[in-house]
Amino acid sequence: MSICGLDFGTSNTTLGTIVGDAPVLTALEAGHTTIPSAIFYQADGGVLIGRKAIETYVEGAPGRLMRSLKSVLGTSLIEETTRLGRERTSFRDVIAYYLGAVKRRAEQATGRELRDVVHGRPVHFVDNADDADRKAEQTLREIAREIGFGEITFQFEPIAAALDYERQIGSEEIALIADIGGGTSDFSIVRLGPQRHARSDRASDILANDGVRIGGTDFDRQLSLGVIMPLFGFGSAMKRPGLDVPSSYFHDLATWSNINRMYEPRVLAGIRQVRQEASEPDLLDRLVRVVDEQRGHTLAMEVEEAKIALSDRRRADIPLEWVAPGLGAAIGRPDLVSHTRQLAGRIAARIRICLTQAQLSAGDIDAVFLTGGSVRLAHVRKAITKALPSARIVEGDTFGAVGKGLTLEALRRYGPGH
């Protein structure tokens, strides 16, 4: 069948097809069913995506790396352009190239043309902005059509995860689905069961839906601002009393979707001017080196790797000798918690909103189904489970549950007898 489910995520992307009557995620990259949502424009004109894009950048090849592509949807950045060598391209075209490449890889792997897609989407691309939310979905719809899809529909990512989870249960229950991804945290309360799974209309089973634009990249940013950016001058003083070094440089450098802004020539010129007036110019020299060598993503990746390591360890070291001899940072789990506690609290607060929408109490929830990479963060997980102390905790396929659920939905919508 020419149907598929596409989970274009902030950090990773999956695409599933139907084999027999079951959803199967396609190997999009050297045996991996996930592919990082990353693209690298090489100086010689070549374009790489996924792990190869990241590896080539890390190896020091000249060019431009972009990650967290999904984060620009619903924002003014989507129509802005970025410099690629002597030319400029819009972020919209960057996303279109990436998704087109993913589609072609899936078609090559499966030997079939993919025409009809159920596209995943967060509950809210942008918080408290309905127009921006609609625009983000419309942009994805237009891109999907441009890259060759015919029928294009959408499903909320936590609902898709619920459909994948439903295949595992033997009796009816009310479940809260927590999908904590790279860019958003989404929750749904859904009535599930083996007798309901075959129903064509599940609208009455969806009891609540809510989300917030907070995800793994936000934890990266706060950890970077709290521990790493002070080593580059964040929060340091200018020679003129009462003034600090402008903070905008550091916020952009710590934000995945804004890093490429730092590589504009005018930005580097501005930093060099600030350095002349800074009380600690040696710190700004470090910042100049990162920006001049276009290594902002290297810094962000090292922070991300430390964050992930702290899921299993009490401490992670970030070596920064490539910036300055002997430079480095040690990050403990308490550092991660202290700098991101507010984010974890805001994520958990959406559970109370969902319970209110569904007119249920915490005790009415039978199970919490956890999916998305950021559920691995211990304090995020604790904040969620604390809100529902009597519910059974179920581990989902961290990076695949949404994609499989979207593929099941594609079978329901486009398959035989739909």
GITA-V654197 format. One record per residue. N is the residue number from 1. RES is the residue in one letter. D_CENTER is the distance of its C-alpha to the mean C-alpha in Angstrom with 2 decimals. Layout:
# GITA-V654197
N RES D_CENTER
N RES D_CENTER
This chain:
# GITA-V654197
1 M 29.11
2 S 27.04
3 I 24.36
4 C 20.75
5 G 17.52
6 L 14.40
7 D 10.89
8 F 8.84
9 G 5.20
10 T 2.50
11 S 3.92
12 N 6.84
13 T 9.27
14 T 12.46
15 L 15.67
16 G 18.45
17 T 22.14
18 I 25.17
19 V 27.60
20 G 30.68
21 D 29.31
22 A 26.20
23 P 22.58
24 V 21.78
25 L 18.60
26 T 19.66
27 A 19.70
28 L 17.82
29 E 18.49
30 A 21.49
31 G 21.46
32 H 17.72
33 T 16.33
34 T 12.73
35 I 12.11
36 P 9.57
37 S 8.23
38 A 10.80
39 I 14.25
40 F 17.36
41 Y 20.37
42 Q 23.39
43 A 26.36
44 D 28.61
45 G 26.73
46 G 24.86
47 V 21.21
48 L 19.08
49 I 15.69
50 G 13.65
51 R 15.29
52 K 18.40
53 A 16.80
54 I 15.57
55 E 18.92
56 T 20.96
57 Y 19.50
58 V 20.06
59 E 23.54
60 G 24.34
61 A 24.81
62 P 25.18
63 G 22.59
64 R 19.30
65 L 15.82
66 M 12.74
67 R 9.10
68 S 5.87
69 L 8.34
70 K 7.04
71 S 7.27
72 V 10.97
73 L 11.77
74 G 14.32
75 T 15.13
76 S 18.17
77 L 16.32
78 I 15.98
79 E 19.72
80 E 20.12
81 T 21.09
82 T 20.48
83 R 23.20
84 L 23.33
85 G 26.69
86 R 29.34
87 E 27.38
88 R 24.55
89 T 21.95
90 S 19.76
91 F 15.98
92 R 16.72
93 D 18.68
94 V 16.08
95 I 13.71
96 A 16.94
97 Y 17.94
98 Y 14.82
99 L 14.92
100 G 18.68
101 A 18.60
102 V 16.54
103 K 19.13
104 R 21.99
105 R 20.99
106 A 20.84
107 E 24.19
108 Q 25.73
109 A 24.70
110 T 26.02
111 G 28.90
112 R 28.35
113 E 27.36
114 L 24.46
115 R 25.48
116 D 24.06
117 V 20.44
118 V 18.71
119 H 15.35
120 G 12.68
121 R 11.55
122 P 10.48
123 V 13.72
124 H 13.24
125 F 11.26
126 V 13.37
127 D 15.41
128 N 19.14
129 A 19.29
130 D 20.42
131 D 21.37
132 A 18.07
133 D 16.43
134 R 19.06
135 K 18.73
136 A 15.04
137 E 16.06
138 Q 19.17
139 T 17.52
140 L 15.57
141 R 18.93
142 E 20.86
143 I 18.72
144 A 19.05
145 R 22.77
146 E 23.11
147 I 21.83
148 G 24.32
149 F 23.22
150 G 26.03
151 E 25.24
152 I 21.79
153 T 20.80
154 F 17.78
155 Q 17.03
156 F 14.93
157 E 12.35
158 P 14.21
159 I 17.45
160 A 16.53
161 A 15.84
162 A 19.21
163 L 20.98
164 D 20.02
165 Y 21.20
166 E 24.34
167 R 25.69
168 Q 26.15
169 I 28.33
170 G 32.08
171 S 32.82
172 E 31.59
173 E 29.31
174 I 27.10
175 A 23.59
176 L 20.70
177 I 17.38
178 A 14.59
179 D 11.07
180 I 9.02
181 G 5.38
182 G 2.65
183 G 3.81
184 T 6.86
185 S 9.63
186 D 12.00
187 F 15.54
188 S 18.37
189 I 21.93
190 V 23.52
191 R 27.01
192 L 26.89
193 G 29.67
194 P 31.21
195 Q 33.55
196 R 30.85
197 H 28.65
198 A 30.92
199 R 31.17
200 S 30.23
201 D 29.50
202 R 27.25
203 A 26.95
204 S 29.32
205 D 27.35
206 I 24.29
207 L 25.48
208 A 22.60
209 N 19.13
210 D 17.13
211 G 13.81
212 V 12.62
213 R 10.03
214 I 9.26
215 G 6.54
216 G 6.51
217 T 6.53
218 D 9.37
219 F 11.09
220 D 11.10
221 R 12.67
222 Q 15.18
223 L 16.18
224 S 16.74
225 L 18.77
226 G 20.71
227 V 21.66
228 I 21.16
229 M 21.73
230 P 25.21
231 L 26.25
232 F 25.78
233 G 27.63
234 F 25.33
235 G 27.78
236 S 30.81
237 A 33.86
238 M 35.46
239 K 39.20
240 R 39.92
241 P 40.22
242 G 37.64
243 L 34.88
244 D 31.69
245 V 29.85
246 P 27.58
247 S 24.22
248 S 22.25
249 Y 22.12
250 F 20.40
251 H 17.84
252 D 16.85
253 L 16.98
254 A 14.73
255 T 11.98
256 W 9.82
257 S 10.43
258 N 14.03
259 I 15.21
260 N 17.01
261 R 19.04
262 M 20.73
263 Y 22.30
264 E 24.51
265 P 28.13
266 R 28.94
267 V 26.31
268 L 27.86
269 A 31.27
270 G 30.38
271 I 29.21
272 R 32.46
273 Q 34.43
274 V 32.81
275 R 33.65
276 Q 37.30
277 E 37.32
278 A 35.23
279 S 37.03
280 E 35.08
281 P 34.73
282 D 33.93
283 L 30.50
284 L 29.89
285 D 31.15
286 R 28.15
287 L 25.82
288 V 27.92
289 R 27.56
290 V 23.76
291 V 23.67
292 D 26.76
293 E 25.47
294 Q 21.99
295 R 20.45
296 G 17.85
297 H 15.06
298 T 17.37
299 L 17.48
300 A 13.75
301 M 13.49
302 E 16.48
303 V 15.12
304 E 11.98
305 E 14.59
306 A 16.83
307 K 14.46
308 I 13.96
309 A 17.73
310 L 18.56
311 S 17.48
312 D 20.68
313 R 22.76
314 R 24.31
315 R 23.93
316 A 22.06
317 D 23.57
318 I 22.07
319 P 24.74
320 L 25.15
321 E 28.49
322 W 27.21
323 V 27.24
324 A 30.52
325 P 32.90
326 G 32.35
327 L 29.19
328 G 26.61
329 A 24.91
330 A 25.06
331 I 22.42
332 G 23.43
333 R 21.66
334 P 23.56
335 D 22.01
336 L 18.46
337 V 19.76
338 S 21.83
339 H 19.28
340 T 16.58
341 R 19.02
342 Q 18.78
343 L 15.04
344 A 15.84
345 G 18.82
346 R 17.15
347 I 14.84
348 A 18.06
349 A 19.98
350 R 18.33
351 I 20.18
352 R 23.44
353 I 22.67
354 C 22.04
355 L 25.27
356 T 27.14
357 Q 26.01
358 A 27.13
359 Q 30.27
360 L 29.78
361 S 30.15
362 A 28.07
363 G 30.87
364 D 30.41
365 I 27.09
366 D 27.99
367 A 24.70
368 V 21.15
369 F 18.82
370 L 15.81
371 T 12.79
372 G 9.17
373 G 8.86
374 S 9.36
375 V 12.63
376 R 14.09
377 L 14.57
378 A 18.20
379 H 18.56
380 V 15.67
381 R 17.26
382 K 20.65
383 A 19.91
384 I 18.96
385 T 21.92
386 K 24.27
387 A 23.90
388 L 25.08
389 P 27.53
390 S 29.51
391 A 26.82
392 R 26.36
393 I 23.07
394 V 21.76
395 E 19.25
396 G 17.24
397 D 15.96
398 T 12.79
399 F 10.98
400 G 13.70
401 A 14.90
402 V 13.07
403 G 14.11
404 K 17.59
405 G 17.96
406 L 17.19
407 T 19.79
408 L 22.25
409 E 21.91
410 A 22.63
411 L 25.71
412 R 26.85
413 R 26.50
414 Y 27.72
415 G 29.51
416 P 33.28
417 G 34.93
418 H 31.98
